Amino acid sequence: MVVLGIDASTKTGSVALYDSEIGILSEINANIRLNHSDSLMSIVDMVFDLAKLKPKDIDRVAVSIGPGSFTGIRVGVGTAKGLAYSIGCDIVGVNELDILARTISQTSNKIMSLIDARKGRVYYSVYEYNGDKIENVSHYGAEELKLILEGYKDEKITFTGDGSIVYKEIIDEVMGENAIYNLKSNSMVRAGIMAEMAVEKDADNLYTLEPYYISKTQAEREKEAREKKK
């Protein structure tokens, strides 16, 4: 099975082609300063060129459905759905936090995936290895990081994701020596990892697959605040 993986949920975009028999065929990861809508399809074209494949050669599209940037998620999901429709192949949505957890090799520590949600808040989830299988042992949440860490400060935690880089000082303050960090170069969603995960997942419905935001958009929060003042 050949899978095209697309992630645009954070400022670091990633696109990859993955073959279930061979492994990663091509992958491009870029800290993109432009909007993903301005660059994503160019990167998709490049991974096909590098792998010497055409869209008709893939069996499914995998896409990160969030959480993360509201605009980025919409761009990524919209692009993936458009490609899957035009090619006539399966589509699979994968949670961004789950992908981040898979960047950590087998460990006895709990793993916490953190995505920066700004102003000290993060999207997060917690994982453990059960043998060689990684399992989610918490819900998916959006909360102030300090409040999350209070419940884990006596445990060894391996942190990954851009939230672990942006808020390292907060983590060190609360966790002390119990904080262990993934490499900065690996604390990002890799489309190759996502595509590999998608091989084992059931296909989603192309027409009902939706982004997974967790928290409300800034516009929604501002609208609610205005309504409360009325």
C-alpha angles and dihedrals in degrees: 000000000000116000130191110211121201128185125175099147096112135028088272107075122198134189127178145167114221130188115202090215099043108023127229112007096182137346136181123193119183137173092224120206092183122071112277088238088065097050113020100088091046089056091047089054090049095053090051091049092048092050093043090234135127128219091256088064095067126090100200145001120231119199136180107242094192161204100217137068109011092215094044093050092051091049093048096046092043092050093047093048091048092051094045090050095048093045095041094230137130124277127210126190118211128192113246093222092053090053092051091052090056090061087073118085120228111300140161090230124092112254122223120196113205129188118187111248091174133248093053094308126119142184106236149171135175129229142184134196114242100192104309094335122093117219134191109240099178141038125268107261147170115215147132105290096228091057091051094049094052089072093053105034094112094052133078106250129185109211127207137169133060090288089066089056099042094046101034092126091056092048092049091048094054102029103033112179091354090075117094121178135214115229112279089233089057099041092095136082111271114206089208091060091046092050091051090051090049092060090072097042129092115251118260126227107268092216100045101038107118137182117266107225103165093194131047122264121257089251091054092048092049091049091052091049091052092049092051091055092056 
